[in-house]
């Protein structure tokens, strides 16, 4: 289950997320999140847990997904 704090941060937009994740001392957890139709253009999602997340129609153009968990 996604971390509520992490969901709130991604909900503020990619710029806020990218700033936060640079200095985060924890692995980002968006597992099981409903990110359908969310604009994640150029999001830094390295090592983020996106397992079981709904990414239907999410804009992932230019997103960095290195080592991200995308398992369903």
Buried (B, 14 or more C-beta within 10 A) or exposed (E): EBBEEBBEBBEEEBEEBBEBBEEBEEBBBBBBBBBEEBEBEBBBBBBBBBBBBBBEEBBBEEBBBEEBBEEE
